Every structure is written in structure tokens, then in C-alpha cells.
């Protein structure tokens, strides 16, 4: 159980104070390297915003368990793993164009501005639960040992969302990655 705190409030907004604008640091060159909440104006010098300079998400548990048990039938062994992890962080990255802000009475510039509509570390999707099981049997043939196994991954056939589209718009929060469907694997290991 834990969380990771990000804080750059002491240095946000001070990158260009007392100095001439840094050559080459523009929206097009900064790209996605800026932290959450940074405002980017194309063609202008870029300074990190203090909007979300301190991000302290809640504590979230990451539960994992493993159990193994010898079954009384035919010398079989059974094992299972359980994972229950936090869902993906929900963000809403929004880009405003110059045309959208003309009625504010001031110019945005010739480019665009990008910001977060939801504070980072505050909203998360549903938790992901995955159960995997294995059945195995050991055979002895003369000096050799043969171990056969049957693995079933994602037994509950969960389709939990692992990643979401975080750009605000028509496809906002559409899944970009889900948990792989139920899968079966047969295996044989020979020791001689």
C-alpha cells in the first residue's frame, strides 16, 4: 500500500525569472515533457504552471496472493494466484485553440494552450481483479521425471480496463488497453 507524491511548486514559474527567454524552449519543442497542468502556448516561451504543481494521490492497496495445495486425487497439485490492483487514473487533457477564446477580449496567440480539467491523482477507474490457476501432475519414468501442467489465466474472464484515453473529447475515457481474455496453456517439463 502506498502512493507517490510529486511536488515542483518551489521551482514552478521560476524557470525564466530574471533571465532572457530560453532559446528553443517553445510549445513545439517542449511537447509532452512538461508536468501535469503545464500551460503550453505555441510559439511562446514555456514555463511550468503552478496549477497542479503538488499532486498527492490517495493511498491505494495493491493486493496479491498465492496458494498451493496437493489434491488427494491422482497425485495432482493445484495452485492459484489472485491480483487486485487500482484502476487507471482518469485525467482530462484539454487543448484550447485561438479561435475558441476570441470572445475573451484577449489573444491566446497563434497556437494552442493545453491543460488538465481534472486534478491529477483524484479520480481513478474501477479496480482490476485477476485470478490464475494451475493444475499439475508429476510422472516418474525410470530415471526421468515428467511434470505436466494446465494453466488457466484470467479464470473469471475479466475485461478490466488497464488504460484509458485521457484527451477530453468524443473518445474521452474510451479504453485503450484491457486485461487479456481467458487463456489456457498446456505445459510439459522433462527432467532427466
C-alpha positions in Angstrom: 0.0 0.0 0.0 1.4 3.4 -0.9 1.4 6.5 -3.0 3.8 8.7 -4.8 3.8 12.5 -4.1 5.0 14.9 -6.8 5.8 18.5 -5.9 7.6 21.0 -8.0 5.9 24.1 -6.6 9.2 25.7 -5.4 10.6 25.9 -8.9 7.4 26.3 -11.0 7.3 29.7 -12.6 10.9 30.5 -11.8 12.5 29.0 -14.9 12.5 32.3 -16.8 12.5 34.8 -13.9 15.5 37.1 -14.2 16.7 35.5 -17.5 16.0 36.1 -21.1 13.7 33.5 -22.6 15.4 30.2 -23.1 16.2 29.8 -26.8 14.4 26.9 -28.4 12.0 26.2 -25.5 8.7 26.5 -27.2 5.5 24.5 -27.2 6.6 22.6 -30.2 9.9 21.6 -28.7 8.6 21.0 -25.1 5.9 18.6 -26.3 4.8 16.3 -23.6 7.8 16.7 -21.4 6.1 19.2 -19.2 4.4 18.2 -16.0 0.7 17.9 -15.4 -1.1 21.2 -15.5 1.5 23.0 -17.6 0.2 25.6 -20.0 1.7 25.4 -23.4 1.3 28.3 -25.9 2.7 27.5 -29.3 5.4 29.9 -30.4 5.9 31.4 -26.9 8.5 30.6 -24.2 7.1 27.9 -21.9 7.0 28.0 -18.1 5.5 25.2 -15.9 2.2 26.2 -14.4 1.6 26.1 -10.7 -2.0 24.8 -11.2 -1.1 21.2 -10.3 2.4 21.6 -9.0 1.6 19.5 -5.9 0.0 16.1 -6.6 -0.7 13.8 -3.7 -2.9 10.8 -4.7 -4.7 8.7 -2.1 -3.1 5.6 -0.6 -4.2 2.6 -2.7 -3.7 -1.1 -1.9 -2.1 -3.5 -4.4 -3.3 -6.9 -3.2 -1.5 -10.1 -4.4 -1.8 -13.6 -3.1 -0.6 -17.1 -4.0 -1.8 -20.5 -2.7 -0.8 -24.1 -3.5 -2.4 -27.3 -2.3 -1.8 -31.0 -3.0 -5.1 -32.6 -4.1 -5.9 -36.1 -2.8 -6.8 -37.4 -6.3 -4.3 -38.9 -8.6 -1.4 -37.0 -7.1 -2.5 -33.7 -8.6 -1.4 -30.3 -7.2 -3.3 -27.1 -7.6 -2.2 -23.5 -7.2 -3.9 -20.1 -7.7 -2.8 -16.5 -7.8 -5.0 -13.5 -7.1 -4.3 -9.9 -8.0 -6.4 -6.9 -7.1 -4.9 -3.6 -8.3 -6.1 0.0 -8.5 -7.8 1.1 -11.7 -6.3 3.6 -14.2 -6.0 7.3 -13.3 -8.7 9.3 -15.0 -7.4 12.6 -16.5 -9.0 15.1 -18.9 -6.4 16.8 -21.1 -7.9 19.7 -23.0 -6.5 21.8 -25.8 -7.9 25.3 -26.5 -7.3 27.0 -29.8 -7.0 30.7 -30.5 -10.4 30.6 -32.3 -12.1 29.3 -29.2 -11.0 32.2 -27.0 -11.6 35.2 -29.3 -14.6 36.3 -27.2 -12.5 36.8 -24.1 -11.2 40.1 -25.4 -7.6 39.0 -25.4 -5.5 36.9 -27.8 -4.2 33.5 -27.0 -1.5 33.8 -29.6 -1.1 31.9 -32.8 -1.2 28.5 -31.3 -2.9 26.5 -28.7 -3.0 26.0 -24.9 -3.2 22.6 -23.2 -4.2 22.0 -19.5 -5.8 19.3 -17.3 -9.6 19.7 -16.5 -9.4 17.1 -13.6 -6.8 17.4 -10.9 -4.2 14.6 -11.3 -4.4 11.9 -8.6 -8.0 12.5 -7.6 -10.1 10.2 -9.9 -9.5 6.5 -10.7 -11.3 3.8 -12.7 -12.6 0.5 -11.3 -10.1 -1.9 -9.7 -8.7 -4.8 -11.7 -9.1 -8.3 -10.3 -7.4 -11.3 -12.0 -7.4 -14.9 -10.9 -5.0 -17.5 -12.4 -4.9 -21.2 -11.6 -2.6 -24.2 -12.3 -3.1 -27.9 -12.1 -0.1 -30.2 -12.3 0.9 -33.8 -12.0 4.3 -35.4 -11.7 5.2 -38.7 -13.5 8.3 -40.8 -13.0 9.6 -42.8 -15.9 12.7 -44.8 -15.0 15.3 -42.1 -14.1 13.3 -39.3 -15.6 10.6 -37.0 -14.1 7.9 -35.6 -16.3 5.8 -32.7 -14.9 2.6 -31.9 -16.9 0.6 -28.8 -16.2 -2.5 -26.9 -17.2 -2.5 -23.2 -16.6 -5.7 -21.0 -16.8 -5.1 -17.3 -16.9 -7.9 -14.8 -16.1 -10.2 -17.5 -15.0 -13.0 -15.0 -14.3 -12.6 -13.7 -17.9 -12.5 -10.1 -16.6 -12.3 -7.4 -19.2 -11.0 -4.8 -16.7 -9.7 -1.5 -18.2 -5.9 -1.1 -17.8 -5.5 2.2 -19.7 -7.9 5.0 -20.9 -7.9 7.8 -23.5 -7.2 10.9 -21.3 -7.7 13.5 -24.1 -11.0 15.3 -23.4 -13.4 15.0 -26.4 -15.6 12.5 -28.2 -13.5 9.4 -27.3 -12.6 10.5 -23.7 -12.3 7.6 -21.3 -12.5 5.0 -24.1 -10.4 2.0 -23.1 -7.0 1.8 -24.9 -6.0 -1.4 -23.2 -8.0 -4.1 -21.4 -7.0 -7.2 -19.5 -6.2 -10.1 -21.8 -9.1 -12.6 -22.1 -9.2 -16.1 -20.6 -6.2 -18.1 -21.8 -5.3 -21.8 -21.4 -1.7 -23.2 -21.6 -0.6 -26.8 -21.5 3.0 -27.5 -20.5 5.4 -30.4 -20.1 8.7 -30.3 -18.3 11.1 -33.3 -18.5 14.0 -33.7 -16.1 16.5 -36.5 -16.9 
